[in-house]
Amino acid sequence: GIKANQELPVIYMADGLVFKDCNFKSMMDSLISIKAIKPVVIACSYENKRSVPGYKISYRNAEYVEALASNDNTLAQLFENHHKFFVEEFIPYIEKEAPVSQSAADRIFFGTSNSADFGITLSMRDQGLINEYWCYSPVYSDIKDYGMLTSETSYRICWGVKEEIGMEDYFPNLLKDIRKRGGKVHSWVFNGGHDRDWWKYWFSEELKTRFPSKK
């Protein structure tokens, strides 16, 4: 059993509805119960899929993708409000309510698609908060205005060969931009598209690599 004073590693996940809809919980419980992985906490922040009034995008897009906010004050405000919530309310709330470590070395951010972009921005803006970012199939990150990373930050970034047309140059350029700023990037390509089943598969593989259980 988990003791109240345990300091478990924690994965902060944006797009928590993916966790719920794709039944990540039973996968995690199963991996822990068969001792494939050590206990780890996943803390989910839920996305808002409703459309922003007057825009052709959802709140989720505006709140996660900083690049959308660059020329629009309304979208910029939505992004800033969500960023503030994630850093100043969500993470402290989880630390208060769950037996999780407060060390950046024991925190991981996990996001897919737009929430992967949010993770990349978070890593640049809030250095020292989280050391490790698992960002699957980001779609619209632009970090040209950010300088060097002063904190040791590692990334695990993957995408599918069947992602949207025109993305072929985007991924290698993004990796190059992160590495140029001192980020340590491990990347791989899978034989699929923008697909939740693939993301779930790679997430389970990552868990087994990152948190192997001493059987």
N, C-alpha and C positions, 0 to 999 in steps of 0.2 A: 504493500500500500504506500501511498504518497503521504509523507508527513508534512504538517503545516509549515514547518521551518525549513523544508528542503529548498534549495535554490536550483531549480531545474533550468536547463536551456530552454529558450523560448523562440518560437517563430512567429513574428508579427506579419499577419497576412491581410493585405487589402483585397477587395473582391471576396469577402467571406461567403457570399451566396454561392460561389463556385464550390467552396468547401462543403456547403450544405447540399446543394443540388447534385453534386457528383459523388456524394457519399464518401468523402475523404475520411470521415470519423471512423467508420467501420474498418477502413483500410489501416488507419493508424493503430486502432485498438488491436487489430489482428497482428500487425507487425510487432507490437509491444508484447502481446500475450504469447506469441511463439518465440519470443526473445530474439527476434531478428534485429531489433533496435532497442536502445535504452529509452526510458521514459523521457518524453519531451513535450512541452506545452505548445499548443497552437492557439494563438489569440487572433480572432477574426474581427475585422472591421467591415461592416456591410456597405456595399455600394448602393447608390441611388440611381435607378435605371430610368426615372421619369425624365421627360424632355425639359430643357431650360426654356421658359416661355420666350418666344420670339427667335429661337435658334433651332437649327436642325441637328442639334447634338443633345446628348443626355447630360444630366448633372455629373454622372460618372466620368464622362470625357473631360468636362471642364475642371472637375475637382482633382483629377489625376494627371492631366497633361499640361505641364507648365507652358510648353511651346504654343498652345492654343491661346494663351492669355497675353502673349507679347504685344498685341495691338488692340486689345479690347479690355476696357476697365471692368465691365461686368464679369467677364470670364476670369480676369485677374483676381477679382475679389473672391469669387467662388474658389479658385485654386488656393489663395492665401488662407481663407477661412478653414478649408479642409486640412491644409498643411498644419495650421496651428492646432486644430482639433487632434490630429494624429500624434503630434509631438508632445503637446502640453496637457492633453486630457486622456487620450486613449492609452498610451504607454504607461503613464503614472497610475491610471485606474487598474490596469492589469497587474501592475507591480503591487498594488495594494490588496487586490482580491485573490491573486493566485501565487503559488509557491515558486516564483520565478527568480532567476538571477538578475541582478541589476548591472551586470558587467557587459560592456559593449561586445566583449569576446564571446559571450554566451547568447547574444541576440542575433537572429537572422531575420532579414526581411524577405518575404516571398510575394511576388506578384506576377500576373500573366496579362499579356496584351497591354491595355492602358495602365493597369496598376503596376506593370513592370516598368513603364516609363516613370511613374510616380516614385518607384524605388530608386531609379537612377538619379532623379532630381534630389531626392532625400539624401542620397549618399554624398552629393556635392554640397548641399546646403547645410546639412547637420552633421558635420564631420565629428567623429568620436562618439556618436550616438549608437550606431550599429556597425559592426566590422564586416559583415558578410551579407551580400545581396544575391538572391536567386531570382533572376528576371527572365521569364520565358516569353518569347515572341513580342518584345516591345515594338511599338509601331510608330512612335512620333517623338523621339527624344532629341532635344537640341541643347547641347551643353557648351556651345561656343563662348558664352559669356562667363563661364566658370574657369578659375585658375587651377593651380596644382592642388592635389589632395595632400593635406598635411598629416592626416591620420592614415594608418595602414588599413586599406580597404580592399576586400576581394569580391569578385563578381563571378557568378556562374550563369552564363547567358546562352540560351539555345533558341533555335528557330527551325521551322520546317521548310523543306525544299519546295513545298507547294504553297508557301505564303503568297500574298497578293503580288501580282505582276508589278515590277518596278522596285521591289524591295531588295533585289539582288545586291545592289551597291550599298544600300542603307546599313545593313548589318555589319559588314567589314569596316565601314567608315566609323560607325558608332564604337566598335571595339578599339579601333585605332585612336579615336578621340579620348576614350577612357584610359587607355594605356599611356597615352601622351601626358596625361595628368597624374600618372603614377599609380593608377589602379592595377591590381593584379587580376587578370581576366582568364578564366577557363571557359572555353566556348565549344559548342558542338552543334551539329546539324542533324535533324532526324527526318525520316522519310515520310513526312505528313504535311499537314497544313496548319492553319490557325485553329487548333483543335484541343478541346478540353481533355479528351481521353489521353492524348499524348502527354499533355502537361501533367496529368495525374500520374501517368506511368513514370515519367522522369522524376517527378517529386518523390515517389516511393523509392526509386533507385538512389536518389540523392540522400534520402534519409538513411538508407542502409550503409552507404559509404561514410556519411558524416557522423552517424551515431551508432556504430556497431555495438551490439551487446556482448559483454564478456560472458559467454554462456557458462 
